[in-house]
């Protein structure tokens, strides 16, 4: 057996091991919470299920057969997750519990994907550590059992980021093909949730920033291809929104609701839930019919008013809003919440598994201070090894989501794509031993006395 064959065999065994562990952890959470299935999965799950059934019955994919231009709430959620469920139902039948099983299976594959990216970019040691962090994460394991697009959106974002990094490592014609494929993956994530809409532009900027002398022009074109491919994938949603519903939004309406309710969490004078917002608008506008739905009647006008009201509150208290952003960032990067402290902070509370072995590992590693320390150590290791460009690329996706969500309403489920990349960076912490070894070996030997 050649050395190359041995190396690939060991990598395959490593990835298989991470997959098995991740699947067992997720299956454990699924089993332990089986009796609470209907409680865990929110109303959004039922909406996606009904849309998927309608698609299978010939009701349309992008434009449903019951499309009503006056009811823009019909496009409040992108159709990607309903398409995902319909694809599963076409094979398994319309069973949400089977869809949940498929979801945890794919998320376990994503854990192996995290290990593969870490092995490719860093080392097999980083791959083991980063992959196992993803596999054992209580948050990622729990949310993979919730039949909503929040866990699923992690997969195309992980793929898109990895492919874009691959594009930057090429100097031939495949560079632009890979950038286009990365844009397609990120665009696909936007059919699940709208969070990735601005991601290609930040990735493009990061790519230009890390470009070496003489490569900046190529980096600009690479980023342009990435952004163009993403926009092309999103464009059918935008065209539908404009032509059918008369709403000039790229993916979905709802920015006003998100902004105003996000501020309401920190300011009791503002509504913090859909019900409070409906009641508030019915009173403020003296329109009792507004209490019936968020987007009907006068959905566009009400959305514009919500955005103006939120921006006005922010502009009058910028220092206060910076504190709000800091609070949201702490929520997004929480790993060991010890009890429900109130919404939305309680969305970060995910207890360890009841299974003793899994619980033991989770209790040891998933403490916020420890994970933060590992991430900082990983970034430091890359910088000390002279690979600050890689550190910047790996940090771009979590930085994008942290910044974006700190401006908006934050629930922990919106942050899941962050952690795949942060765990890769945490895995790089094991490379500090190489930095230490290199430093020691570079020191001149002491002269004999």
N, C-alpha and C positions, 0 to 999 in steps of 0.2 A: 504494500500500500504506500503510495507516494505521500510526501509531506503535505502537498496541496489537498489531496483526497482526505487525509486525516483532519486537516484544518476545517474543511467544509463539513465533514462528519460531526466534528465537535460543535461547530456553529449550529448545525441542524438540531443536534441534541439539546443545546442550550435553548434554542427558540421553542422546541417542543416542550421542554420542561417548564418554561415560563407560561406557555399556553395552557398546559394541564393545570398548573397551580391557579392561574387566573380563572379558568373555567370552574374548578372546584370551589373557589371562594365565591364566585357569582352564583353557582348552583346552590351553595349553602345559604346565601342570603335569600335566594328565591324560595327555597324550601322553608326556611324559618319564618318567612313573611307571607306564605301562601294563603293563610286564612284571612289576611288583611288586603288581599289583592284589589278588591273594589275600593278600599279606602286609600291605598297608596296611589293608584292610578286616577288622575283627576278627570274633570269633565272634558278637558282637551283630548284625552284618549278616546272618549266616545265620539267626539266630533271627527277625529281622524278615521276611526273605524267606520262611521257612516259614510264618509267620503270615499273610503276604499271600496266599500260595498257598492256604492253608486257607480264608481269607475268600472267595476267588474260587471255591472248590469248595463253598461253602455251609456252611462250618464255623462261621459266626457271627463277629460283629464285636466286640461288647462282651463277650459271653460265648461262648467257644469251645465247640464240641461235646464236647471232651474235658475240660471243666472238672472239676476234682477239688477239693472243698473242703478236703481235707487237704494239698494241695500249693500253698501260697501263693506258691511261686516262679513259678507261672504268671502272677501279676500283678506280678512284680518290675519289669517295664517297661510303661509305658502303651502302649495300642494305636495311638496316633496315627501313628507312623511306618510301621507295617505297613499302615495304611489308605492312607497316602500312596503306598507302593510298589504296593499293589493297584490304586490309581487309575491309576498309570502302566502297570502290566501289562495292564490292561483295554484299553489303546490300543496298546501296543507289543509285548505279549507278555512272558513272565517272564524278563527279561534284566537282571541287575544292572548290566551295563555301560551299557545304555541308561538305566537309572535314574540312574546316575552322570552321564550326559550331561544329562538333564533337570535334575538337581540343580545342576550348574554353570551351566546356562542361567538358572534361577530366581535363583541367587545373583548373577549378572551383572545381572539386573533389579533386585535389591536394591541393588546399587551405584548404579544410576540413581535408586533410591528415596532413598538417602542424599543424593544431589545434589539431588533435588527438595525434600526436607525442608529442607536448608540454604538453597536458593534461596528457598523460601517464607518461612522464618523470619528469614534473615539477608540474603544478597545473592548475586548470581550469582558473584561472586568467591569467596565462601566455598563455594558449591556446587561450583565447579570443583576447588578444593583438597581439600575433604572427600571428594568423590566419587572423585577420583583416588587419595587415600590408601586408601580402601576397595578400589578396583579393583586397585591394585598390591600390596596387603598380602600378603606371603608366607604368613602364617598363615591368613588368610581364604581365599586361593586354594587352599592345600593342603587345608584341612579341608573345603572344598566338594567335593573329589574323594573324600572318605571317605564311604561310603554308610551313615551313621548319622544320628540326628536332631540332632546337635550343630550343624551348619551350618543345617539347616532351621529350628530353633527361633528363629534370628535374625529370620526374616521376619515372623512374627506379632507378635513383640515390637516390631520396628521399626514395623509398621503400628499396633499398639495405642498405642504412645507418641505417634506423630504424630497419631492421631485424638483422643487425650485432650487434647493441646495445642490442637487445633482446637476442641474443646469449650469450653476455657477462653477462647477468643478470640471466642466467640459469646455473645450476650445474649438470643437468642430461644429458642423452643421446641426448636430443633435442638440446643441445648446438651446436653440430657439424652439425646436420641437418639444423638448422637455419643459421649457417655460410655458408653452401653450398647454401642455398636459396639466401642469400645475394650476394654471388658470381655470381649466375645465373642472378640476377637483374642487377648488375653492368656490367656483360658481355653483357647483352641485351642492355644496354645503349651504349656500344661500337659498336653495329650494327647500331646505329643512328649517333653518332659522336665518334671520337677516343679519346676524352678527358679523359675518365674514365679508360684508359688502365693501368695507374700506380696507380690509387686510391686504389685498394685492398692492395697494399704493404704498403702504408702509414697508412691505417686503421689497418692493422695487427701490424705495429710498435706501433701505438698508443695503441692498445689493450694490447700489451706486457708491455708498459710503465706504464699503469694504474693498471696492475695486482697486487693484494695484495700478501703478502708473502705466499708462498706455492701454489700459483695459476699460477705462471709464465709458468710452463710447459704446463698446459692446455691452457693458452692464446696463446702459440706458436702453438699448434696444431689447435686451432680455426682459427688463422690467416692463417695457411697453407691450411686449408680446404677452406677458403674464396678465397685465391689466386688461388688455384688449380681449383676451380669451375669457376672462371672468365676466366682463361686460356682455360679451356675446352670449354666454350661457344664461345670464340674468335677463337679457333683453326680451325673451318671450313673455316673462311676467310683467315687465314694464309696459310692453305694447298692449297686453291684455288689459292692464289697469287703466291705461289711457283711453283705448278705443271702446271698451265695453262699459267701464264704470266711470270714465271721465275723471279719474284721480291720477294726478301727475306724481306718483311715487314709484321708485324703482322696484320695490318688492312687495311691500304691504303698508297699509296705513297703521297708525297707532303711536306715532312718536309723541303726540300731545298727551295721550293717556299715560304713556310710560313716564314722561317727564313730570307731569303734575302729581301722579300717584307716588312716584319716587321721592319727590320733595315732601309729600304729605306724611311719609314715614317719620320725618324729622321736624315737621312743622304742623302742629295740630290744627292750625287755621286753614290748612289745605286738605282736600280729600286724599285718602291713602288707599282706597279700594274702589272697585267698579261701582258698588252700591252707593258708597258715599259720594262719588263723582256724579252719578245719575241724579241723586237727590239734590245735590248742590246746584247742578245746572238747571234743574227744573225750577228751583227757587230763584236763582239769579236772573234767569231769563223770563221768569213768569210763564213758563211753557210746561205744563204738567205732562205733556206727551213725551218730553225728553227723558222722563224717568223710566221709559220702557226699554230703551236700547241705547248703546253707546254711539252708534253711527246712523241712526234713523229716528226721526227725520233730521235733515240739515247736517249730515255727518261731516262734510268738508268744512263747513263754517265753524262747527263746534271744535273740530280738530285744530283749526287755525287759532281759535280763541285759547285753547288749552296751551298751545306752544307759546303764544304771546304772554299768557299769564305766568307760565313757568319761567320763561326768560326774564320777565320783569322781576320776579322774586329773586332770581339769581343775581341780576345786575345790581339790585339794591343792597344785597348782602353777600358780596364776593368772598369775604373772609369766612363767613359762616358756611358758604358752599364748599370752600376748600376743606373745612372740617368734615362736611358730609362726604366728600370724595375720599378722605382719609379713612373714615369709618367704613365705607364700602370696600376699600382695598383690604382692610383688615379682615372683613367678612370673606372676601374672595380667597384669601390666603390662610384660612383657618383649617387646621387639620385635627384638632382634638377638642371640639366643643363638648362640654360636660353637662349640658342640659338645655332645654328649650328656653332661651332668654327673651322670647318675643319675636314676632314677625318683623322683617324677613330674616333676622339673625338665626332664627330656629331652623332655617333651611340648611344651615351648616352643621346641624346636630345629626350625626349618623353614628350610632353606637357600634362597637365592635361586634363581630359575630358571636353567637352563643357557643359554637364549636370550640372546644378548649385550645387546640393547637393554633387555629387561625386567630383566636382572640389573644393568645399570648404574643404572637408576632405583632399584631396591630397595636397592642398596648405598649410595646417597646418602641416601635419606630414612629408611630403616627402621633407625634407631639409637635405642635407648631414650632416651638423654638428649635427642635432638632432638625426638622425638615428645612427650615430657613437656614440653619447652620450648614447643612449639607449642600444646599443650593449655592450659598455664598462660597463654600469651599470648592465646589465644582467650577464656578466662574473664575475663582482665583487660580485654580490649577491650570485652566486653559490660558489665562493671561500670562502666568508665569512660564508656561511652555512656549510663549510667543504666538499663541493661536487666538488672539483677541477677536479676529474676524469670525471664527467659528462661534465663539461665545456670543458675539453680537447677533449672528444669524439665529442661533438657538433661542435667544431671549426675545426675538422680535415678535413672535406670535403671542406669547404670554403678555408681553408689554402692550401689544395692541389691545388685547381683550381686557386687561386691567384698566387701561386708560379709558376705553370706550364704556365699559360697564360702570366705572366710577362716575361717569357723567349722567348715567341713566338709573332707572330702577334696578336694583341688584338683588337677585336670588342666587343661591349657591349653584343651582342647576345651570345657570347661564355661563358659569366659569369652567366647565369641565374640559374644554379644549386646552385651557391653560396648563393643566397639570401633567399632561403627557410630555410636554416640552420641559417643564420644570423638573420632572423626574429624570429626564435625560441629563439635564444640568447637574442634578444631585448625584447621578451616577458617576459623573466626571470627578466627583470628590475623591474617588479611589485613586485617581491619577496623581494626587498629591505625593504619594509614595515615590512615584517616578521623578517628580520634581525634586524631592529630597535626595534621592539616590544620585540624580544628575548633579545636584549642588555639591554633595559630599565628594563625588568622584572628581569634580572639577577643582577642588581645593588642592593646593600644592602640598606635597608631603613635608612633614616637619624635618628640618635639618638635624642631623645627629649632633649631639653635644660632644 
